[in-house]
């Protein structure tokens, strides 16, 4: 069965509901085209953070920490400064505790639905948002662009393709991540203590007290190796901005560029495969007691445009008018 419902009401929010094979996904174009819910209905697995009793206003006011929001100009910029090859932008401080600008704004903008289909054994939805002088952030960042997402739900899970296109004569900085809020527990009726997270990390990116890179890359300590070994319990303890370089990992004897979480009691596994453009992982779990955790794939380091490290290390890049940057990720269960 492949089905798309363009008028689906999720907690009173008009959403797009897609169903294919064992999966259901709910996407909210009006809320930055975030994936507000994804389930493996066959095995009773809740993929992204979901609470039945939480209302729409709560989710709307905390978009970064529900479901799968996609962030452009993600994470932190020191004192709001963003230095590109041809300009310096001063973004408004929205994290006063650390004197930073954080997470950008495209996840707070409504997306248009470009097209959709439910053929060939899959459901496809394409959404987009165009940033121009009509946006209030243009006064700080007058660089026109379009960002679009192609969501494909099939027997192979949920594939998200992200396209960032420049419409400007100014250099467009490229740094993208998803604030991947995974539900804990994964299995309905399961235990958070049974969850184990595996992320193929390379070196640790040291951060200062303001959660900005010191530009030092550190060897892995015992705490860090738990990610690599797949023994990390992702909730019940504090995980606060552990950032690492990404490397190739493996799952069941095959290469996997991505992370996975396993319920050791039921044996079910959620895999998050990402494209090679995602060069870093940042882990966070909101003090570990909120019923979710975030292994965040990032194309570039935190504060990357402002660092003195070479772009080959930071992952930062820029595109020119007419150019498009693409990355993708996929979620599926076994």
N, C-alpha and C positions, 0 to 999 in steps of 0.2 A: 504494500500500500504506500502510495506517495500522494501527499495532500498538502495544499497550502490554503490557509485561511487568513485573508487580509484584514478581517474585521474582528479578530480574536481579542477579547477583553481579559487582560491579566491584571487583577487587582484594580480594575477600572481604567487601566492604561490601554489604549488601542495599540495592538501589537500584531505581528505576523507570526502565526503558528505553522510550523512545518513538521510533517511526519513522514518518516521513511524507514522501512524495515523495523528495527527494534528501537529506533530513536525518535524523540520529540524535542524540538527546539523552539523557543519563544524569543523573538527579536523585537525590540522597541525602536523603530525608526525615529520617533519623537524624542528619544533619550540617547542620542548619539549612536543609534543602531547597536546598542549594547545587547548582548545575549542575556536575557534576564533569567532564563531557565533552560536546562538541557537535562534530559533523562534517558537512561536505558530502561525502557518500560518492561522489557523481558526479564531483566535481572534485578529490578527495583533499585537502580543506582541513581543517585542525585549528584550530578556533575558539579554544577556551580552553586555558590551560596544561595540557599533558599530557606525561608522561614514562612510557614503558612500564615502566621498571625501578624506578620509585618505588613504595614499598609503602603500604598503607593507614594504618599507624601514622604515617608521615611526613606524609601529608596531614591526618590527624586532629589532629596536633600543630601544624599550620601552616595552619589553615583559611582564614585571610585571604588566602593567596597561592596558592590552587589553584582553578581553575575560576571560577565566578561565585557568590561568597558575597554575600548581602545583609546590610547592616549597619544596625541601628537604634541610635541614638545613636552615629553614626559619627565617625570621626576624633578630634581631640583636644579635651579640656576642661581648661582651665588649673587646675592643682593639684586636679583632680577635682571642681571646683565647677560646678554647673549651676543657674543662676538662672532660675526661671520667673516668671510674673506673680503667683503666689500662694505660692511656696515657694522654699527654697534646699536643694539636695541636695548631699551630700558623697560622691562616688563614690570607690572605692578606687583608689589610684595603681597602674596596671599598666604604665606606661612610666616607670620610675624615672630613666632617662637625662635626660628632659626634665621630670620631675615632673608628668606628665599622666595622665589617664584616657583610654584610647583604644579606639575601635571597638565599644563596647557588648558585648552578650552573646547576642543572639538567634541569631547564626550558630553558636553553640555549644550550642544547645538542639535536642532532637529535635522534629520536626513530626509532627502527625497527618495522615493522608491523609483528606480530607473526602469527595472523590468523584473519579471519573475516567470518561472515555469515549473511544471511538475511532470516532466517527461523523461524517458530513458532511464527509469529506475532511480531517479533522484529529484530532489527539489532544489531550485536555485532562486536566490533573492539577491538583487544588486541594489545597494543604496549609495547615496553620495551627498556630500556637503561642499559647497563652494564658498570659500572665504574671500571677501572683497571689502570695498569701502563701506558696505552696509553693516558690517559687524563692528560692535563697540570696541573690540580689541585691535581694530585696524589703526587706531591712533598710536598704538604702541608698536605695532608690527605690520607696516604697510607693504606686505609681500603677498600677492595674490596666489592662491593655489586651490586645487580640488583634491579632496580625499574621498576614496570610494572603497566599499567593501563588497566582495562577492562571497556569499554564504552558500555552500553546497552541502545538503544533508542527504546521505545515502547509506547503504549498508556498511560503508567504510567510515562512518561517523560524520562529524561536522568539520568541514574545511572552510577556513576563512582566508581569503586572499585580500591583501591590503594594497591599494594603489595610491601613491601620492604624486600628483602632477603639478609642475610649476606653470603659472600663468604670468610670471613676473620677469622683469629685466634685472631684478636683484637676485643674488644667490639665495636659494631656498635651503635652509638647514634641514638635514634629515636625521631625526632621532625619533624612534617609534617604539612603543611597548604596549603590551596588554596587561592590565592589572587583574591577572587571572585569579579570581576568588573561588577556590575549590571548596566544596562542601565537606564538612567533617561532622558525622561520619559519611563515607561514600555510600555504604549499603544501608537501606532503610532498616532501622532497628539495630544497626551495628554499633560498634564502640569506637570512639576516637582513638583509644589506646591501641587498637588493632591496626592502625594505619601506619604505613611506612613509605617515606618519600625518597625517591632516587633522582638526583640531578647530576649530570656529568660535568662537574666543575674542574677547572684547571688551576688557576691561581686566585688567591683572594685579593680583592681590591680594597685596600685599607681606606676607611672613611674617618673623618674627624667628628667632633661632637656635634657639628651642624649637618651631619650626614652627607658631606661632600668628599670626594676623593682627595687623598693626600698625594696621589700619583705614585704611591708605593704599591708594588705587587708582592704579595707575601706567599710563602709556601703554605700548604694546607696543614692545619693543626688537627688534633683528634676530632674536635667538634665539626670541622669542615669535611673531614673524610667520611663522616656519617652520611652526608649527601651522596658522595660518590659511591659508597658501598650499599646504598639503599636501606640503611638502618635508621634514618632520621625519623623520629616521631614528630609530625609537623604541628601538633597542638599539645596543650598541657604544659608547655614551657615557652619561654619568650624567644621569638626569633625576630630580630629587629634590624632590618636592612643588612643582610649578609649578601654582599655583591661579589660575583666571581666571573672570570673569563669562562666562556663555554668551550667544551671540547666534545668530540664524538664519544658517545656511550654505546651501550649495547643492552638488548633485552631479548631473553630467550635465545641467545646464540646468534642474534643478528644485529647489525649496526643500527643504532637509533640516535639521531641527533635531536634530543629532546628529553623530557622528564617523564617519570611515571610514578603513580602512587598505587600501592597494593593494600588491600584488606587481607591481612594474614589469616583471618578466621574463615572468611568465605572463599578466599582465593581469587576474588575479582580484582581486576587491574584497570586503571584509567591511564591511558597513554596520551601525552601531549607532544606530538612531533612538530618541530619547527624548521623553518628554512634556514640556510646558512647565513642569511643576512642578520639573524639574531646572534650577536657575538657575546652577549653577557646574560647572566641570570642574577636577579635580585630577589631574595627571600624575605618575607615579612608575614607575621601572623596576628597583628593587632593584639598583642599581649598574650596570645595563645589561648584565650578563654571565650572567644566569640563564635566558635563553631565553624571557623573557616581558616584558610591559610592561602598565601599568595606566592607561588613560584612564577616570577614575572620575567618573561623573555624580553630582552632589550637589544635594539640594534646598536646602541652606543652607550658608553659610560654615562653615569650621572655627571651633569655639568660639562659634558664633552666639548662643546664649542669653545669653552674658556680655558681648557687645560693646555699645558705646555707640551704634553706628550704628543708624539706624531699620530696622525690620523689612523695609521696602520694599527696602532695600539688601542686607540679610543673607540674606533668604529664610526667616528663622526664622518659624515660626507655631506656634500651639497649638490643640488641639481640646478640646471638653468631652464629658461623658458622652453616649454614644449617637451621637456624630459620627464620621465616617470620612473619613480622608485617603486619596486614591488617586493613584498615579502609575504609569507604565508605560514599558517599553522593548522594542525588537525588534531581533533580530540576523538578518541574512540576507546571502546572498552573490550575487555576479554574476560 
